Amino acid sequence: MRAVVQRVRQARVSVDDSLVGAIGPGLCVLLGVAHDDDPETAASLARKIAHLRIFPNAEGRFDFSLLDTGGGALVISQFTLIADTTRGQRPSFSDAASPDHAKEIYELFVLELRQQKVAVETGSFGAAMAVELINDGPVTLVLDR
């Protein structure tokens, strides 16, 4: 499982020009699920992201988490994060989870974030989406589990 986590001032996702999710300050999480990811992997990564201290205190030091700030999370499924680009010019997605498995793990990730008391918005799993965001910092981290 791989997540690209971006601290944002705001973020939104649309499908076919219709808004399906939006947040104000918080985190935009692009989530890729690999074939060997399981429910514990999803829960562990969700807990890590909820508690990740990447919001600044008065001195600008990373000291606060989503839970501390009350920020939201916009979670977008993105299987391309699991791409293998070590050979050739075309990415291989052989390590990505099947759509059914990926959806199950993605939904468990979202559920765990909500159980951590994070306000979560999502995209539409498997759809072609347009994601708009305003980075804050910018602060972008890649988390692998």
Phi and psi in radians as a Rosetta constraint file:
Dihedral C 1 N 2 CA 2 C 2 CIRCULARHARMONIC -2.332 0.35
Dihedral N 2 CA 2 C 2 N 3 CIRCULARHARMONIC 2.385 0.35
Dihedral C 2 N 3 CA 3 C 3 CIRCULARHARMONIC -2.228 0.35
Dihedral N 3 CA 3 C 3 N 4 CIRCULARHARMONIC 2.323 0.35
Dihedral C 3 N 4 CA 4 C 4 CIRCULARHARMONIC -1.777 0.35
Dihedral N 4 CA 4 C 4 N 5 CIRCULARHARMONIC 2.037 0.35
Dihedral C 4 N 5 CA 5 C 5 CIRCULARHARMONIC -1.938 0.35
Dihedral N 5 CA 5 C 5 N 6 CIRCULARHARMONIC 2.117 0.35
Dihedral C 5 N 6 CA 6 C 6 CIRCULARHARMONIC -2.092 0.35
Dihedral N 6 CA 6 C 6 N 7 CIRCULARHARMONIC 2.223 0.35
Dihedral C 6 N 7 CA 7 C 7 CIRCULARHARMONIC -1.313 0.35
Dihedral N 7 CA 7 C 7 N 8 CIRCULARHARMONIC 2.258 0.35
Dihedral C 7 N 8 CA 8 C 8 CIRCULARHARMONIC -2.264 0.35
Dihedral N 8 CA 8 C 8 N 9 CIRCULARHARMONIC 2.688 0.35
Dihedral C 8 N 9 CA 9 C 9 CIRCULARHARMONIC -1.431 0.35
Dihedral N 9 CA 9 C 9 N 10 CIRCULARHARMONIC -0.568 0.35
Dihedral C 9 N 10 CA 10 C 10 CIRCULARHARMONIC -2.887 0.35
Dihedral N 10 CA 10 C 10 N 11 CIRCULARHARMONIC 2.729 0.35
Dihedral C 10 N 11 CA 11 C 11 CIRCULARHARMONIC -2.694 0.35
Dihedral N 11 CA 11 C 11 N 12 CIRCULARHARMONIC 2.651 0.35
Dihedral C 11 N 12 CA 12 C 12 CIRCULARHARMONIC -2.651 0.35
Dihedral N 12 CA 12 C 12 N 13 CIRCULARHARMONIC 2.699 0.35
Dihedral C 12 N 13 CA 13 C 13 CIRCULARHARMONIC -2.344 0.35
Dihedral N 13 CA 13 C 13 N 14 CIRCULARHARMONIC 2.412 0.35
Dihedral C 13 N 14 CA 14 C 14 CIRCULARHARMONIC -2.216 0.35
Dihedral N 14 CA 14 C 14 N 15 CIRCULARHARMONIC 2.617 0.35
Dihedral C 14 N 15 CA 15 C 15 CIRCULARHARMONIC -2.208 0.35
Dihedral N 15 CA 15 C 15 N 16 CIRCULARHARMONIC 2.183 0.35
Dihedral C 15 N 16 CA 16 C 16 CIRCULARHARMONIC 0.897 0.35
Dihedral N 16 CA 16 C 16 N 17 CIRCULARHARMONIC 0.806 0.35
Dihedral C 16 N 17 CA 17 C 17 CIRCULARHARMONIC 1.114 0.35
Dihedral N 17 CA 17 C 17 N 18 CIRCULARHARMONIC 0.251 0.35
Dihedral C 17 N 18 CA 18 C 18 CIRCULARHARMONIC -1.941 0.35
Dihedral N 18 CA 18 C 18 N 19 CIRCULARHARMONIC 2.212 0.35
Dihedral C 18 N 19 CA 19 C 19 CIRCULARHARMONIC -1.137 0.35
Dihedral N 19 CA 19 C 19 N 20 CIRCULARHARMONIC 2.230 0.35
Dihedral C 19 N 20 CA 20 C 20 CIRCULARHARMONIC -2.029 0.35
Dihedral N 20 CA 20 C 20 N 21 CIRCULARHARMONIC -0.292 0.35
Dihedral C 20 N 21 CA 21 C 21 CIRCULARHARMONIC -2.866 0.35
Dihedral N 21 CA 21 C 21 N 22 CIRCULARHARMONIC 2.530 0.35
Dihedral C 21 N 22 CA 22 C 22 CIRCULARHARMONIC -2.731 0.35
Dihedral N 22 CA 22 C 22 N 23 CIRCULARHARMONIC 2.552 0.35
Dihedral C 22 N 23 CA 23 C 23 CIRCULARHARMONIC -2.369 0.35
Dihedral N 23 CA 23 C 23 N 24 CIRCULARHARMONIC 2.797 0.35
Dihedral C 23 N 24 CA 24 C 24 CIRCULARHARMONIC -1.549 0.35
Dihedral N 24 CA 24 C 24 N 25 CIRCULARHARMONIC -2.398 0.35
Dihedral C 24 N 25 CA 25 C 25 CIRCULARHARMONIC -1.042 0.35
Dihedral N 25 CA 25 C 25 N 26 CIRCULARHARMONIC 2.419 0.35
Dihedral C 25 N 26 CA 26 C 26 CIRCULARHARMONIC 2.807 0.35
Dihedral N 26 CA 26 C 26 N 27 CIRCULARHARMONIC -2.441 0.35
Dihedral C 26 N 27 CA 27 C 27 CIRCULARHARMONIC -2.233 0.35
Dihedral N 27 CA 27 C 27 N 28 CIRCULARHARMONIC 2.368 0.35
Dihedral C 27 N 28 CA 28 C 28 CIRCULARHARMONIC -1.721 0.35
Dihedral N 28 CA 28 C 28 N 29 CIRCULARHARMONIC 2.155 0.35
Dihedral C 28 N 29 CA 29 C 29 CIRCULARHARMONIC -2.041 0.35
Dihedral N 29 CA 29 C 29 N 30 CIRCULARHARMONIC 1.982 0.35
Dihedral C 29 N 30 CA 30 C 30 CIRCULARHARMONIC -1.626 0.35
Dihedral N 30 CA 30 C 30 N 31 CIRCULARHARMONIC 2.141 0.35
Dihedral C 30 N 31 CA 31 C 31 CIRCULARHARMONIC -2.112 0.35
Dihedral N 31 CA 31 C 31 N 32 CIRCULARHARMONIC 2.135 0.35
Dihedral C 31 N 32 CA 32 C 32 CIRCULARHARMONIC -1.931 0.35
Dihedral N 32 CA 32 C 32 N 33 CIRCULARHARMONIC 2.329 0.35
Dihedral C 32 N 33 CA 33 C 33 CIRCULARHARMONIC -1.933 0.35
Dihedral N 33 CA 33 C 33 N 34 CIRCULARHARMONIC 2.231 0.35
Dihedral C 33 N 34 CA 34 C 34 CIRCULARHARMONIC -1.620 0.35
Dihedral N 34 CA 34 C 34 N 35 CIRCULARHARMONIC 2.836 0.35
Dihedral C 34 N 35 CA 35 C 35 CIRCULARHARMONIC -1.088 0.35
Dihedral N 35 CA 35 C 35 N 36 CIRCULARHARMONIC -0.448 0.35
Dihedral C 35 N 36 CA 36 C 36 CIRCULARHARMONIC -1.718 0.35
Dihedral N 36 CA 36 C 36 N 37 CIRCULARHARMONIC 0.164 0.35
Dihedral C 36 N 37 CA 37 C 37 CIRCULARHARMONIC -1.307 0.35
Dihedral N 37 CA 37 C 37 N 38 CIRCULARHARMONIC 2.564 0.35
Dihedral C 37 N 38 CA 38 C 38 CIRCULARHARMONIC -2.321 0.35
Dihedral N 38 CA 38 C 38 N 39 CIRCULARHARMONIC 3.070 0.35
Dihedral C 38 N 39 CA 39 C 39 CIRCULARHARMONIC -0.994 0.35
Dihedral N 39 CA 39 C 39 N 40 CIRCULARHARMONIC -0.657 0.35
Dihedral C 39 N 40 CA 40 C 40 CIRCULARHARMONIC -1.178 0.35
Dihedral N 40 CA 40 C 40 N 41 CIRCULARHARMONIC -0.638 0.35
Dihedral C 40 N 41 CA 41 C 41 CIRCULARHARMONIC -1.060 0.35
Dihedral N 41 CA 41 C 41 N 42 CIRCULARHARMONIC -0.791 0.35
Dihedral C 41 N 42 CA 42 C 42 CIRCULARHARMONIC -1.088 0.35
Dihedral N 42 CA 42 C 42 N 43 CIRCULARHARMONIC -0.802 0.35
Dihedral C 42 N 43 CA 43 C 43 CIRCULARHARMONIC -1.135 0.35
Dihedral N 43 CA 43 C 43 N 44 CIRCULARHARMONIC -0.747 0.35
Dihedral C 43 N 44 CA 44 C 44 CIRCULARHARMONIC -1.091 0.35
Dihedral N 44 CA 44 C 44 N 45 CIRCULARHARMONIC -0.791 0.35
Dihedral C 44 N 45 CA 45 C 45 CIRCULARHARMONIC -1.174 0.35
Dihedral N 45 CA 45 C 45 N 46 CIRCULARHARMONIC -0.680 0.35
Dihedral C 45 N 46 CA 46 C 46 CIRCULARHARMONIC -1.091 0.35
Dihedral N 46 CA 46 C 46 N 47 CIRCULARHARMONIC -0.756 0.35
Dihedral C 46 N 47 CA 47 C 47 CIRCULARHARMONIC -1.102 0.35
Dihedral N 47 CA 47 C 47 N 48 CIRCULARHARMONIC -0.719 0.35
Dihedral C 47 N 48 CA 48 C 48 CIRCULARHARMONIC -1.063 0.35
Dihedral N 48 CA 48 C 48 N 49 CIRCULARHARMONIC -0.800 0.35
Dihedral C 48 N 49 CA 49 C 49 CIRCULARHARMONIC -1.154 0.35
Dihedral N 49 CA 49 C 49 N 50 CIRCULARHARMONIC -0.708 0.35
Dihedral C 49 N 50 CA 50 C 50 CIRCULARHARMONIC -1.065 0.35
Dihedral N 50 CA 50 C 50 N 51 CIRCULARHARMONIC -0.585 0.35
Dihedral C 50 N 51 CA 51 C 51 CIRCULARHARMONIC -1.757 0.35
Dihedral N 51 CA 51 C 51 N 52 CIRCULARHARMONIC -0.002 0.35
Dihedral C 51 N 52 CA 52 C 52 CIRCULARHARMONIC -1.125 0.35
Dihedral N 52 CA 52 C 52 N 53 CIRCULARHARMONIC 2.119 0.35
Dihedral C 52 N 53 CA 53 C 53 CIRCULARHARMONIC -1.563 0.35
Dihedral N 53 CA 53 C 53 N 54 CIRCULARHARMONIC 1.563 0.35
Dihedral C 53 N 54 CA 54 C 54 CIRCULARHARMONIC -2.255 0.35
Dihedral N 54 CA 54 C 54 N 55 CIRCULARHARMONIC 0.268 0.35
Dihedral C 54 N 55 CA 55 C 55 CIRCULARHARMONIC -1.858 0.35
Dihedral N 55 CA 55 C 55 N 56 CIRCULARHARMONIC 2.420 0.35
Dihedral C 55 N 56 CA 56 C 56 CIRCULARHARMONIC -1.384 0.35
Dihedral N 56 CA 56 C 56 N 57 CIRCULARHARMONIC 2.610 0.35
Dihedral C 56 N 57 CA 57 C 57 CIRCULARHARMONIC -1.532 0.35
Dihedral N 57 CA 57 C 57 N 58 CIRCULARHARMONIC -2.982 0.35
Dihedral C 57 N 58 CA 58 C 58 CIRCULARHARMONIC -1.072 0.35
Dihedral N 58 CA 58 C 58 N 59 CIRCULARHARMONIC -0.467 0.35
Dihedral C 58 N 59 CA 59 C 59 CIRCULARHARMONIC -1.568 0.35
Dihedral N 59 CA 59 C 59 N 60 CIRCULARHARMONIC 0.000 0.35
Dihedral C 59 N 60 CA 60 C 60 CIRCULARHARMONIC 1.537 0.35
Dihedral N 60 CA 60 C 60 N 61 CIRCULARHARMONIC 0.031 0.35
Dihedral C 60 N 61 CA 61 C 61 CIRCULARHARMONIC -1.407 0.35
Dihedral N 61 CA 61 C 61 N 62 CIRCULARHARMONIC 2.415 0.35
Dihedral C 61 N 62 CA 62 C 62 CIRCULARHARMONIC -1.107 0.35
Dihedral N 62 CA 62 C 62 N 63 CIRCULARHARMONIC 1.940 0.35
Dihedral C 62 N 63 CA 63 C 63 CIRCULARHARMONIC -2.441 0.35
Dihedral N 63 CA 63 C 63 N 64 CIRCULARHARMONIC -0.250 0.35
Dihedral C 63 N 64 CA 64 C 64 CIRCULARHARMONIC -2.150 0.35
Dihedral N 64 CA 64 C 64 N 65 CIRCULARHARMONIC 2.623 0.35
Dihedral C 64 N 65 CA 65 C 65 CIRCULARHARMONIC -1.866 0.35
Dihedral N 65 CA 65 C 65 N 66 CIRCULARHARMONIC 3.098 0.35
Dihedral C 65 N 66 CA 66 C 66 CIRCULARHARMONIC -0.975 0.35
Dihedral N 66 CA 66 C 66 N 67 CIRCULARHARMONIC -0.698 0.35
Dihedral C 66 N 67 CA 67 C 67 CIRCULARHARMONIC -1.133 0.35
Dihedral N 67 CA 67 C 67 N 68 CIRCULARHARMONIC -0.617 0.35
Dihedral C 67 N 68 CA 68 C 68 CIRCULARHARMONIC -1.271 0.35
Dihedral N 68 CA 68 C 68 N 69 CIRCULARHARMONIC -0.649 0.35
Dihedral C 68 N 69 CA 69 C 69 CIRCULARHARMONIC -1.603 0.35
Dihedral N 69 CA 69 C 69 N 70 CIRCULARHARMONIC -0.289 0.35
Dihedral C 69 N 70 CA 70 C 70 CIRCULARHARMONIC 1.299 0.35
Dihedral N 70 CA 70 C 70 N 71 CIRCULARHARMONIC 0.299 0.35
Dihedral C 70 N 71 CA 71 C 71 CIRCULARHARMONIC -1.245 0.35
Dihedral N 71 CA 71 C 71 N 72 CIRCULARHARMONIC 2.868 0.35
Dihedral C 71 N 72 CA 72 C 72 CIRCULARHARMONIC -1.735 0.35
Dihedral N 72 CA 72 C 72 N 73 CIRCULARHARMONIC 3.005 0.35
Dihedral C 72 N 73 CA 73 C 73 CIRCULARHARMONIC -2.267 0.35
Dihedral N 73 CA 73 C 73 N 74 CIRCULARHARMONIC 2.260 0.35
Dihedral C 73 N 74 CA 74 C 74 CIRCULARHARMONIC -1.825 0.35
Dihedral N 74 CA 74 C 74 N 75 CIRCULARHARMONIC 1.973 0.35
Dihedral C 74 N 75 CA 75 C 75 CIRCULARHARMONIC -1.865 0.35
Dihedral N 75 CA 75 C 75 N 76 CIRCULARHARMONIC 2.137 0.35
Dihedral C 75 N 76 CA 76 C 76 CIRCULARHARMONIC -2.104 0.35
Dihedral N 76 CA 76 C 76 N 77 CIRCULARHARMONIC 2.192 0.35
Dihedral C 76 N 77 CA 77 C 77 CIRCULARHARMONIC -1.260 0.35
Dihedral N 77 CA 77 C 77 N 78 CIRCULARHARMONIC 2.406 0.35
Dihedral C 77 N 78 CA 78 C 78 CIRCULARHARMONIC -2.648 0.35
Dihedral N 78 CA 78 C 78 N 79 CIRCULARHARMONIC 1.564 0.35
Dihedral C 78 N 79 CA 79 C 79 CIRCULARHARMONIC -1.103 0.35
Dihedral N 79 CA 79 C 79 N 80 CIRCULARHARMONIC -0.390 0.35
Dihedral C 79 N 80 CA 80 C 80 CIRCULARHARMONIC -1.145 0.35
Dihedral N 80 CA 80 C 80 N 81 CIRCULARHARMONIC -0.255 0.35
Dihedral C 80 N 81 CA 81 C 81 CIRCULARHARMONIC -1.163 0.35
Dihedral N 81 CA 81 C 81 N 82 CIRCULARHARMONIC -0.313 0.35
Dihedral C 81 N 82 CA 82 C 82 CIRCULARHARMONIC -1.630 0.35
Dihedral N 82 CA 82 C 82 N 83 CIRCULARHARMONIC 0.146 0.35
Dihedral C 82 N 83 CA 83 C 83 CIRCULARHARMONIC -1.085 0.35
Dihedral N 83 CA 83 C 83 N 84 CIRCULARHARMONIC 2.512 0.35
Dihedral C 83 N 84 CA 84 C 84 CIRCULARHARMONIC -1.857 0.35
Dihedral N 84 CA 84 C 84 N 85 CIRCULARHARMONIC 2.081 0.35
Dihedral C 84 N 85 CA 85 C 85 CIRCULARHARMONIC -2.030 0.35
Dihedral N 85 CA 85 C 85 N 86 CIRCULARHARMONIC 0.368 0.35
Dihedral C 85 N 86 CA 86 C 86 CIRCULARHARMONIC -1.263 0.35
Dihedral N 86 CA 86 C 86 N 87 CIRCULARHARMONIC -0.414 0.35
Dihedral C 86 N 87 CA 87 C 87 CIRCULARHARMONIC -2.228 0.35
Dihedral N 87 CA 87 C 87 N 88 CIRCULARHARMONIC 2.432 0.35
Dihedral C 87 N 88 CA 88 C 88 CIRCULARHARMONIC 1.228 0.35
Dihedral N 88 CA 88 C 88 N 89 CIRCULARHARMONIC -2.932 0.35
Dihedral C 88 N 89 CA 89 C 89 CIRCULARHARMONIC -1.876 0.35
Dihedral N 89 CA 89 C 89 N 90 CIRCULARHARMONIC -0.177 0.35
Dihedral C 89 N 90 CA 90 C 90 CIRCULARHARMONIC -1.884 0.35
Dihedral N 90 CA 90 C 90 N 91 CIRCULARHARMONIC 2.211 0.35
Dihedral C 90 N 91 CA 91 C 91 CIRCULARHARMONIC -1.125 0.35
Dihedral N 91 CA 91 C 91 N 92 CIRCULARHARMONIC 2.546 0.35
Dihedral C 91 N 92 CA 92 C 92 CIRCULARHARMONIC -1.778 0.35
Dihedral N 92 CA 92 C 92 N 93 CIRCULARHARMONIC 2.400 0.35
Dihedral C 92 N 93 CA 93 C 93 CIRCULARHARMONIC -1.987 0.35
Dihedral N 93 CA 93 C 93 N 94 CIRCULARHARMONIC 0.445 0.35
Dihedral C 93 N 94 CA 94 C 94 CIRCULARHARMONIC -1.144 0.35
Dihedral N 94 CA 94 C 94 N 95 CIRCULARHARMONIC -0.389 0.35
Dihedral C 94 N 95 CA 95 C 95 CIRCULARHARMONIC -1.533 0.35
Dihedral N 95 CA 95 C 95 N 96 CIRCULARHARMONIC -0.157 0.35
Dihedral C 95 N 96 CA 96 C 96 CIRCULARHARMONIC -1.248 0.35
Dihedral N 96 CA 96 C 96 N 97 CIRCULARHARMONIC 2.581 0.35
Dihedral C 96 N 97 CA 97 C 97 CIRCULARHARMONIC -1.194 0.35
Dihedral N 97 CA 97 C 97 N 98 CIRCULARHARMONIC 2.695 0.35
Dihedral C 97 N 98 CA 98 C 98 CIRCULARHARMONIC -1.093 0.35
Dihedral N 98 CA 98 C 98 N 99 CIRCULARHARMONIC 2.720 0.35
Dihedral C 98 N 99 CA 99 C 99 CIRCULARHARMONIC -0.952 0.35
Dihedral N 99 CA 99 C 99 N 100 CIRCULARHARMONIC -0.733 0.35
Dihedral C 99 N 100 CA 100 C 100 CIRCULARHARMONIC -1.129 0.35
Dihedral N 100 CA 100 C 100 N 101 CIRCULARHARMONIC -0.804 0.35
Dihedral C 100 N 101 CA 101 C 101 CIRCULARHARMONIC -1.143 0.35
Dihedral N 101 CA 101 C 101 N 102 CIRCULARHARMONIC -0.771 0.35
Dihedral C 101 N 102 CA 102 C 102 CIRCULARHARMONIC -1.055 0.35
Dihedral N 102 CA 102 C 102 N 103 CIRCULARHARMONIC -0.738 0.35
Dihedral C 102 N 103 CA 103 C 103 CIRCULARHARMONIC -1.110 0.35
Dihedral N 103 CA 103 C 103 N 104 CIRCULARHARMONIC -0.739 0.35
Dihedral C 103 N 104 CA 104 C 104 CIRCULARHARMONIC -1.055 0.35
Dihedral N 104 CA 104 C 104 N 105 CIRCULARHARMONIC -0.812 0.35
Dihedral C 104 N 105 CA 105 C 105 CIRCULARHARMONIC -1.221 0.35
Dihedral N 105 CA 105 C 105 N 106 CIRCULARHARMONIC -0.700 0.35
Dihedral C 105 N 106 CA 106 C 106 CIRCULARHARMONIC -1.015 0.35
Dihedral N 106 CA 106 C 106 N 107 CIRCULARHARMONIC -0.820 0.35
Dihedral C 106 N 107 CA 107 C 107 CIRCULARHARMONIC -1.156 0.35
Dihedral N 107 CA 107 C 107 N 108 CIRCULARHARMONIC -0.613 0.35
Dihedral C 107 N 108 CA 108 C 108 CIRCULARHARMONIC -1.156 0.35
Dihedral N 108 CA 108 C 108 N 109 CIRCULARHARMONIC -0.669 0.35
Dihedral C 108 N 109 CA 109 C 109 CIRCULARHARMONIC -1.048 0.35
Dihedral N 109 CA 109 C 109 N 110 CIRCULARHARMONIC -0.849 0.35
Dihedral C 109 N 110 CA 110 C 110 CIRCULARHARMONIC -1.078 0.35
Dihedral N 110 CA 110 C 110 N 111 CIRCULARHARMONIC -0.764 0.35
Dihedral C 110 N 111 CA 111 C 111 CIRCULARHARMONIC -1.053 0.35
Dihedral N 111 CA 111 C 111 N 112 CIRCULARHARMONIC -0.766 0.35
Dihedral C 111 N 112 CA 112 C 112 CIRCULARHARMONIC -1.138 0.35
Dihedral N 112 CA 112 C 112 N 113 CIRCULARHARMONIC -0.702 0.35
Dihedral C 112 N 113 CA 113 C 113 CIRCULARHARMONIC -1.029 0.35
Dihedral N 113 CA 113 C 113 N 114 CIRCULARHARMONIC -0.761 0.35
Dihedral C 113 N 114 CA 114 C 114 CIRCULARHARMONIC -1.130 0.35
Dihedral N 114 CA 114 C 114 N 115 CIRCULARHARMONIC -0.654 0.35
Dihedral C 114 N 115 CA 115 C 115 CIRCULARHARMONIC -1.174 0.35
Dihedral N 115 CA 115 C 115 N 116 CIRCULARHARMONIC -0.389 0.35
Dihedral C 115 N 116 CA 116 C 116 CIRCULARHARMONIC -1.423 0.35
Dihedral N 116 CA 116 C 116 N 117 CIRCULARHARMONIC 0.030 0.35
Dihedral C 116 N 117 CA 117 C 117 CIRCULARHARMONIC 1.320 0.35
Dihedral N 117 CA 117 C 117 N 118 CIRCULARHARMONIC 0.538 0.35
Dihedral C 117 N 118 CA 118 C 118 CIRCULARHARMONIC -1.670 0.35
Dihedral N 118 CA 118 C 118 N 119 CIRCULARHARMONIC 2.333 0.35
Dihedral C 118 N 119 CA 119 C 119 CIRCULARHARMONIC -1.304 0.35
Dihedral N 119 CA 119 C 119 N 120 CIRCULARHARMONIC 2.034 0.35
Dihedral C 119 N 120 CA 120 C 120 CIRCULARHARMONIC -2.020 0.35
Dihedral N 120 CA 120 C 120 N 121 CIRCULARHARMONIC 2.334 0.35
Dihedral C 120 N 121 CA 121 C 121 CIRCULARHARMONIC -2.032 0.35
Dihedral N 121 CA 121 C 121 N 122 CIRCULARHARMONIC 2.690 0.35
Dihedral C 121 N 122 CA 122 C 122 CIRCULARHARMONIC -2.340 0.35
Dihedral N 122 CA 122 C 122 N 123 CIRCULARHARMONIC 2.899 0.35
Dihedral C 122 N 123 CA 123 C 123 CIRCULARHARMONIC -1.488 0.35
Dihedral N 123 CA 123 C 123 N 124 CIRCULARHARMONIC -2.745 0.35
Dihedral C 123 N 124 CA 124 C 124 CIRCULARHARMONIC -2.017 0.35
Dihedral N 124 CA 124 C 124 N 125 CIRCULARHARMONIC 1.911 0.35
Dihedral C 124 N 125 CA 125 C 125 CIRCULARHARMONIC -0.921 0.35
Dihedral N 125 CA 125 C 125 N 126 CIRCULARHARMONIC 2.253 0.35
Dihedral C 125 N 126 CA 126 C 126 CIRCULARHARMONIC 1.432 0.35
Dihedral N 126 CA 126 C 126 N 127 CIRCULARHARMONIC -0.108 0.35
Dihedral C 126 N 127 CA 127 C 127 CIRCULARHARMONIC -1.528 0.35
Dihedral N 127 CA 127 C 127 N 128 CIRCULARHARMONIC 2.769 0.35
Dihedral C 127 N 128 CA 128 C 128 CIRCULARHARMONIC -1.362 0.35
Dihedral N 128 CA 128 C 128 N 129 CIRCULARHARMONIC 2.103 0.35
Dihedral C 128 N 129 CA 129 C 129 CIRCULARHARMONIC -2.122 0.35
Dihedral N 129 CA 129 C 129 N 130 CIRCULARHARMONIC 2.641 0.35
Dihedral C 129 N 130 CA 130 C 130 CIRCULARHARMONIC -1.903 0.35
Dihedral N 130 CA 130 C 130 N 131 CIRCULARHARMONIC 2.073 0.35
Dihedral C 130 N 131 CA 131 C 131 CIRCULARHARMONIC -1.908 0.35
Dihedral N 131 CA 131 C 131 N 132 CIRCULARHARMONIC 2.224 0.35
Dihedral C 131 N 132 CA 132 C 132 CIRCULARHARMONIC -2.099 0.35
Dihedral N 132 CA 132 C 132 N 133 CIRCULARHARMONIC 2.402 0.35
Dihedral C 132 N 133 CA 133 C 133 CIRCULARHARMONIC -2.685 0.35
Dihedral N 133 CA 133 C 133 N 134 CIRCULARHARMONIC 2.751 0.35
Dihedral C 133 N 134 CA 134 C 134 CIRCULARHARMONIC -2.001 0.35
Dihedral N 134 CA 134 C 134 N 135 CIRCULARHARMONIC 1.907 0.35
Dihedral C 134 N 135 CA 135 C 135 CIRCULARHARMONIC -1.102 0.35
Dihedral N 135 CA 135 C 135 N 136 CIRCULARHARMONIC 2.574 0.35
Dihedral C 135 N 136 CA 136 C 136 CIRCULARHARMONIC -2.026 0.35
Dihedral N 136 CA 136 C 136 N 137 CIRCULARHARMONIC 1.897 0.35
Dihedral C 136 N 137 CA 137 C 137 CIRCULARHARMONIC 2.241 0.35
Dihedral N 137 CA 137 C 137 N 138 CIRCULARHARMONIC -1.218 0.35
Dihedral C 137 N 138 CA 138 C 138 CIRCULARHARMONIC -1.273 0.35
Dihedral N 138 CA 138 C 138 N 139 CIRCULARHARMONIC 2.555 0.35
Dihedral C 138 N 139 CA 139 C 139 CIRCULARHARMONIC -2.183 0.35
Dihedral N 139 CA 139 C 139 N 140 CIRCULARHARMONIC 2.045 0.35
Dihedral C 139 N 140 CA 140 C 140 CIRCULARHARMONIC -2.383 0.35
Dihedral N 140 CA 140 C 140 N 141 CIRCULARHARMONIC 2.247 0.35
Dihedral C 140 N 141 CA 141 C 141 CIRCULARHARMONIC -2.211 0.35
Dihedral N 141 CA 141 C 141 N 142 CIRCULARHARMONIC 2.580 0.35
Dihedral C 141 N 142 CA 142 C 142 CIRCULARHARMONIC -1.941 0.35
Dihedral N 142 CA 142 C 142 N 143 CIRCULARHARMONIC 2.144 0.35
Dihedral C 142 N 143 CA 143 C 143 CIRCULARHARMONIC -2.023 0.35
Dihedral N 143 CA 143 C 143 N 144 CIRCULARHARMONIC 2.238 0.35
Dihedral C 143 N 144 CA 144 C 144 CIRCULARHARMONIC -1.986 0.35
Dihedral N 144 CA 144 C 144 N 145 CIRCULARHARMONIC 2.456 0.35
